[in-house]
Amino acid sequence: MGRIVAIVTTNGGTVAGGAPIFIASGEEEQKRIAFQLEKILDSSVHDLRNGQLILVDHHGNP
């Protein structure tokens, strides 16, 4: 099972706690931040299709 390591959103009012939340000013910035974090955190970006991108660690590291 994967672990959510970050959330990237354009609307901070729609998410709360559990993982670091990065708020972008628009969709372009949201994607740029998410894909940069993907490399840094060695994770995968998943689009929830509700304006949220989540980064998931599928490696099983605690």
N, C-alpha and C positions, 0 to 999 in steps of 0.2 A: 504494500500500500504506500502511496506517495504522501508527502507532507507539504502543505502550502507554506512557502517561505516568504512570499511577498504578494501584495496586491497592487496593481497599477490602475488607477481610475481617473476619470475626468470629473467625477462628482463625489467628493469626499463624504457627503451626507448619506450616501447609500451603502457604506461599509463601516464596520466597527470592529476593532480589536482582533486578537488572535494571531496576527502576522503584521509585519511592517506594512504601512500603507503609503504609497507614493501618489500624490495628486498632480496630474498633468493639466496644462492649460488647454489642451486640445488633443484630438485624435493622433495627429502626427507626432507630437511630443510623447504621448502615451506609448505609442509603438516604439519610439526611439529609446525611451527609458526601459521598457520591458525587455527589449532585445539586448540592450547593454547589460542589464541585470542578469539575463539568461546566461551570458558568457561569464560574468563575474561569479555568480553563485553556482555554476555548473548545474543548471536546472532547465526545465522546459516551460515554455510559455503556452498557456491555454486560454483561448478566447471563450468566455462564457456567453457571448452574444447578448449581453445586457449592459454593455458599457464597461465591463470589468475584464481585466486581463489578470490571471493568476500565474504565479511561478511556482512550480511543483518540483520537489526533489524526489525523484523516483529511485534513488540509489539505496534507500533504506538507512541512511545515516541518521543517528539521533540528533 
